[in-house]
């Protein structure tokens, strides 16, 4: 599936339906939390605590936490101030999906993110996410945005 600007978007795999017929996403759920401006620091610490026991090098873990922090900060600053973060282990990777109900990301900000000029204010969040994660997926439109950040647990980036 592709979003409105042609970037790859994938659905999370599902487990077999429960007895009540509801399908559940695959992989252990580490965190599922709504957040607002006042929650950014606490949420960053919650994500950190969930990642520490996992087989990630400290450098990769810290980079991933920085990428998550940049994305949730963007939600607060540019997408109405509130969002939801879901963190789970899936297929040998950690996926963090951050959603909001803002107006969508303008197309120019989603083209291959480039590093901003040295003295330019802002514009580093998505660029950093692309540098620090093994995979970044984006679905955006007038009713909100969903950004998925993936990092492989084995410590070796792959090119899925």
VMD Tcl script that draws the C-alpha trace (Angstrom):
set ca {
  {0.00 0.00 0.00}
  {1.20 3.57 -0.62}
  {0.19 6.80 1.07}
  {-0.63 10.01 -0.75}
  {3.00 10.80 -1.57}
  {4.08 7.32 -2.59}
  {6.00 6.24 0.49}
  {5.72 2.62 1.52}
  {3.23 1.87 4.26}
  {2.83 -1.59 5.74}
  {0.25 -3.05 8.06}
  {1.30 -4.84 11.21}
  {0.91 -8.62 11.00}
  {-1.94 -10.08 12.98}
  {-2.35 -13.12 15.18}
  {-5.17 -15.57 14.71}
  {-8.52 -14.16 15.86}
  {-9.41 -14.49 19.55}
  {-12.50 -16.43 20.56}
  {-14.52 -13.23 20.09}
  {-13.26 -12.89 16.49}
  {-11.04 -9.83 17.09}
  {-7.61 -10.00 15.44}
  {-4.69 -8.84 17.58}
  {-1.42 -7.40 16.26}
  {1.55 -9.79 16.41}
  {4.47 -9.33 18.78}
  {4.77 -8.41 22.44}
  {3.32 -5.02 23.26}
  {5.85 -3.00 25.28}
  {3.94 0.27 25.59}
  {0.69 1.84 24.37}
  {0.16 5.37 25.61}
  {-1.58 8.59 24.67}
  {0.53 11.69 25.22}
  {0.55 15.46 25.18}
  {3.10 18.21 25.71}
  {3.45 17.59 29.43}
  {4.21 13.88 28.82}
  {7.25 14.06 26.53}
  {9.93 13.55 29.20}
  {7.99 10.84 31.03}
  {7.23 9.07 27.75}
  {10.91 9.15 26.72}
  {11.81 7.54 30.06}
  {9.07 4.91 29.62}
  {10.37 4.01 26.15}
  {13.92 3.83 27.54}
  {12.89 1.48 30.35}
  {11.15 -0.85 27.87}
  {14.20 -0.96 25.57}
  {16.92 -1.57 28.19}
  {16.26 -5.34 28.57}
  {16.28 -5.88 24.79}
  {19.36 -6.95 22.80}
  {20.36 -3.53 21.44}
  {23.75 -1.90 21.80}
  {23.71 1.24 23.93}
  {24.50 3.44 20.91}
  {21.66 2.02 18.82}
  {19.23 2.18 21.77}
  {20.11 5.83 22.49}
  {19.80 6.72 18.81}
  {16.41 5.04 18.59}
  {15.20 6.87 21.70}
  {16.34 10.16 20.16}
  {14.39 9.36 16.97}
  {11.26 8.54 19.00}
  {11.68 11.75 21.00}
  {11.95 13.82 17.80}
  {8.77 12.31 16.37}
  {6.69 12.78 19.54}
  {8.00 16.34 19.85}
  {6.88 17.01 16.27}
  {3.38 15.80 17.20}
  {3.24 18.25 20.09}
  {4.63 21.17 18.08}
  {3.00 20.66 14.68}
  {0.04 18.27 14.93}
  {-2.31 19.59 17.55}
  {-0.36 18.67 20.66}
  {-1.63 15.13 21.33}
  {-0.79 11.71 19.96}
  {-0.44 8.03 20.69}
  {2.68 5.90 20.88}
  {2.67 2.11 20.48}
  {5.94 0.24 21.05}
  {6.20 -3.47 20.29}
  {8.61 -6.23 19.33}
  {7.82 -7.76 15.95}
  {9.82 -10.11 13.71}
  {13.18 -9.46 15.38}
  {12.74 -5.70 15.47}
  {11.33 -3.03 17.70}
  {8.60 -0.94 16.08}
  {7.42 2.37 17.49}
  {4.33 3.78 15.81}
  {3.38 7.36 16.63}
  {0.01 8.64 15.45}
  {-1.72 12.00 15.63}
  {-4.87 13.63 14.31}
  {-3.19 16.75 12.95}
  {-3.52 18.24 9.45}
  {-0.88 15.98 7.86}
  {2.73 16.60 6.92}
  {3.28 18.84 3.88}
  {4.82 16.87 1.00}
  {8.00 18.95 0.89}
  {8.94 17.73 4.36}
  {8.66 14.08 3.35}
  {10.82 14.05 0.25}
  {14.14 12.36 1.03}
  {14.83 14.30 4.23}
  {17.96 16.41 3.96}
  {20.01 17.76 6.84}
  {19.06 21.39 7.45}
  {21.68 24.07 7.12}
  {23.85 24.58 10.21}
  {22.06 27.71 11.42}
  {18.56 26.75 10.29}
  {16.10 26.44 13.17}
  {14.13 23.18 13.18}
  {13.70 20.63 10.43}
  {15.89 17.93 11.97}
  {13.31 15.55 13.47}
  {12.41 13.41 10.46}
  {15.94 13.68 9.08}
  {17.34 12.32 12.37}
  {14.76 9.53 12.42}
  {15.91 8.43 8.97}
  {19.55 8.48 10.11}
  {19.00 6.57 13.36}
  {16.39 3.95 12.44}
  {16.60 0.95 10.13}
  {13.23 1.79 8.62}
  {10.88 4.79 8.75}
  {7.37 4.55 7.30}
  {4.96 7.43 6.96}
  {1.27 7.65 6.21}
  {-0.10 11.17 6.27}
  {-3.18 13.05 5.19}
  {-5.68 15.67 6.30}
  {-6.94 13.55 9.21}
  {-3.58 12.71 10.74}
  {-0.21 11.08 10.45}
  {1.26 7.75 11.46}
  {5.04 7.32 11.58}
  {6.63 3.93 12.15}
  {10.20 3.67 13.41}
  {11.93 0.28 13.22}
  {15.24 -0.89 14.60}
  {16.54 -4.42 14.28}
  {17.18 -6.22 17.56}
  {20.22 -8.06 16.31}
  {22.13 -4.78 16.04}
  {22.68 -5.14 12.31}
  {20.68 -2.67 10.22}
  {18.89 -4.26 7.32}
  {17.33 -2.80 4.22}
  {13.73 -4.08 4.41}
}
mol new
graphics top color blue
foreach p $ca { graphics top sphere $p radius 0.5 }
foreach p [lrange $ca 0 end-1] q [lrange $ca 1 end] { graphics top cylinder $p $q radius 0.2 }
display resetview
